[in-house]
Each structure stands twice: as structure tokens, then as C-alpha cells.
Amino acid sequence: MRKNFITTFLAVVALAPLAFGGNPPPKLPSQFVEKRVTKLTEQIHWLSSLDEAKELARKQKKPIFWLHALGDLDGTC
């Protein structure tokens, strides 16, 4: 579950230069980023079953955020 968030986070970071007109945003200290990511991922209730997500979304009348990632997300490229 946490790996899914990390994938999304890395995709946003990779596309960030486009939002800044080609100039990359300032770099943040890794400890700061790690604390923010940990805090955010602890606040999200991730589901690993699409069927379970569909049922919950139907009951709550909410959309599903679907992220499908392959491979090991260990920080190496």
C-alpha cells in the first residue's frame, strides 16, 4: 500500500519541472520529505482489493483512485 503512494509521489516529483516552466523546484532535505510522506501515508486508508474498493465506493458514493504499479519501489532507478 505504501509502495503505491510512493509511486504516485515519484511521478509527481518527476513531472514537477513542467509545472515550474522548466525550472526545477528547490530541493528539500530528505528527512523533511520522509517525515511528510510518512505522515500522509498514515492518514490514508489504502485498499489492496479492487472488489473491496468498488463496494466501499458504492456505499459511500465516492470515486476510486486506482494506481497499478509493477516492480520493487526501493528508491533505485
Long-range contacts (C-beta under 8 A, 24 or more apart in sequence): 1-41, 1-46, 1-48, 2-41, 2-46, 3-69, 3-73, 4-46, 4-67, 4-69, 5-37, 5-40, 5-41, 5-44, 5-46, 6-37, 6-73, 7-67, 7-69, 7-73, 8-67, 9-37, 10-73
